[in-house]
Amino acid sequence: MTALNSSSPLAIQQAEEGYRYSIEPFLLADFVHLSPGCRVLDVGTGCGVIPLLLATRGEVKEIVAIEIQEKLYDLAVSNISDNGAEDRIRLIHDDFVNWSPDATNRLFDSVISNPPYRKLKTGRINPNSEKAVARHELSMSLESLTAGADDCLKEGGTFILAYPPLRLTEVLEYLNLHKLFPARLRFIHGSRNAEARIFLVEAIKERRADCVIEPPLYVYNKDGSYSREMEQIYASFNYSSGTHHVEEK
């Protein structure tokens, strides 16, 4: 698949109200290792930001993105069209928990997800239903996400996701339960003096490997500006960094 025109900045629209993506899609799209001709599934695509970021890279043959919320799905359709990526990205409006690959949706080389972080009965559920589904495990839990990823991946395929560190033990347990063996792990810090707010993990289906702990990523400098590495991540996708924050979910 040919990458999107690198000379034209991505135009990714978000709703004024409802769930808005933050920094995680850029971190995930940078973290994932893609091989030439691979097929990628994005679970819970929202407005389509991760597929559009991945489409700027030439390795991917096909990107399939699934979204349960109708308004976000419609926004993703608009974003894909506005960026001329209809031939690169295929959108599905469905519930991932009840969806599985078939003759049309074959097994994938990689599954990527920026899932709801918060378990039920932890914290206040947002009164905005769109934000609530994106932030709390109302429609998809960690357990159902890992089980679904297992069903969708080829042997040796990779599963990439982001979560807060307080759920690290639980994430590793569910990955191992489904023979998705962690191979890379990276912690994301707001600054050098701050605790990690997010971790990124790559697991390989049915292939054990020594898990490499990659160097931490610090998002901000002391003065509150983006770090050099974070600016490079944004620039690699031809995207203006704007005012995203490390912790919004």
N, C-alpha and C positions, 0 to 999 in steps of 0.2 A: 504494500500500500504506500502510495506517495504521501509524504508529510504535507500538512497544510502549508500554505504560502508563508514562509518565515518573515517576509517583508511586511505583512499585514498583521497588526496587533489583533489578538483575540478580542472579540466583543461578546462578553458574557453578562446577560441581563439577569437581575434578581428582582423579586417582588419587594415593594416597599414594606409590606407587612408579611408576617410569616417567617419561615426558616430561611436564613441566609448563610451561605458557606463562609468558612473562616480560612485558617491557614492550612488545615489538614490536607485538603485535596492537592495542594502544591507539594507538600512534604511526601505524600504517598506517590504521586506521579514521578517525583525525583528519585524516590527510594527504590521503586520497582525495577528489576532487571528484565529487559525484554529481548527475546531472540528474534532474528529475522523471520518473517512469515508467521508470527504467533497470532493466536486468537485470544482476546481478553474479554472477561465479563466483569462489569462494574455493578455491584449490588447496592441499591439505594442511591441512584445517581443524582437525585435532586434535580437541579436545573441543568445537569449535563456537564458540569465543570470538569470532572476527571476525564471522561472520554475526549473532550475537546483538548485538554492538555496533552493527553497521550497521542492524539492525532497530529500534534506538531512534530512527533518523532516518526521516522520512516520505517521502523522495524515492524510495526503492527500490520497484520493482514486484515483483521476485522475486529471491531470493538462492538460488543453487545452491551447495552445498558438497561437495567430494569428499575422501575420506580412504581411504588404502590399508590402514591398520592396523585390524584388527577391533576391538580393545579400545577404541581411541580413537573409532572410529566409533560403537560402542555407547554410549560416554559422551556423545558429541555428541547422539545420539538422545534420551538421557535429559535432557540440558540443554535441548534445544529444547522437549521436552515440558514440563519443569518450569517453563519461562518462557512457556508458552502461545503458542509461535511456530511451530507446525506448519503453519499456513496461510501463513506468510511465508517459511519456509526449507525447502528441499528438499535432503535429504542423499543422497549417492551413495557406496556402498562399492565402490571400484574403484581401479585403477591409472591415474593421470592420463596416464602415458606411452602407454598403449594405449587411451585413451578419447578420443572426439571427439563433438562435437555432432551430433545427428540431428534427426529431425522433432520429437522430444520436447524435446531440448536444443538450442534454436536458438542462433544466435550472440549474443554478449554485448556489452553496452556497456562493461563494465569487467571485467578479471580482476585479482585481488589475491592475493598470496601472501607468506607468511613461510616461505621455503624452507629446506632444509638448507644451512648456511653452509660446511661443510667439504668440500673435495675429498677423494677417496680418496687414501690414502698420505700424508695430512697429519694428524699428531696420532694419539693413541690412540683406537681405536674403542671406545665404551662397551660393557661387557659386557652391559648391559641392552639387549635388542634394540629396544625401543620408543624409548629415547633415541638409540640408534645410528642408526636410520632417520631420526629427526627432525633429527639433527645432521650426519651425514655423507651424502654423495651415493650412498647404497647403492641406492635405488630411483628417484631422480630427480635428474638433473644440471642445472646451469644451462643447458646446451645443450638438453636435452629440455624443460625448463620454458619457455624462450623460444619454442621451436618449437611447443609445444602451445598457448601463449597466442596466438601468431599464428593458429593454426587456429581458435581459439575466438572471436576478436574480430571485430566489425564494422569496416569501414573507418572510421577516425576514433575508434575505441574506445580506451580507455586501459588500460595495464598498469602496475600499481603493485606494487612489491616492496621488500624490505629486505635489505641485505647488509652485511658488514663492509667498510671502505674498502680493505683490501688486495686486494679483488676488483673494485674499481671499473672498472679498465681492461678487464678481461675481461667484465664485465656490459655495458659500453657497446659492446664489439665484437659481442657476441651480439645485443644489441638492434638495432643497425644492420644486421647480417646478415639479420635477419628484417623489416627495414623498420618497426621499432618505434622511432620517433625520440624521444629524450629531450626532455622539455619542462620538467620541474621536478626539482630536486635539492635535498635538504636533509640536512645532517650533524647527527648526534645525539652530544652530548658528555656524559660523566658530570658534569663540572663545567667551570667556565670555564678552568681551568688544565690540563685533561686533553685528550689527543688524541681525535678523533672515534672512536667505537666502532661506529657504525652509520651507514649512509646510506639515505635513502628516495629512490626515483626513480619518476617518472611518465613513461611513454613513450606516444606516440600512433601508432596503426597507420596507416602509409602517408601521414602528413601531417607534413612537416618544420616545425619551429618553433625559434625561438631558445630555448635552454635557460636557464631562470631559476634561479639559485642563490639559494635562499631563506635568510633569516637562520638561523643555527645555533640548535638547541634545546639548552639546558642542563638536564639532568634534576635535579641536586641543587644546593642552596645550600652555602655553606662549612661549615655545621654538620651537613651530611648529610641535612637535611630536603629534601623535594621542592620544586623551584622553583615559583614562582607559575604559570608556564605549564603545567608538568606537572600540578599540582593541578587546573588548569582543564580539562585534557584528561580526567582521570579524572572530574571532576564533570560534564562534558558528557554522559557516558554513564551517569550516576547509579550510579557504581561506587566503592566504597571502595578507596583506593589501596593499602592493605595494605603488603606488603614486597617488591614486585617489584624486580628489579635490571636495570641497563642491559646487562649482559653475562652471559648464562647459557648460551648455546648452545655 
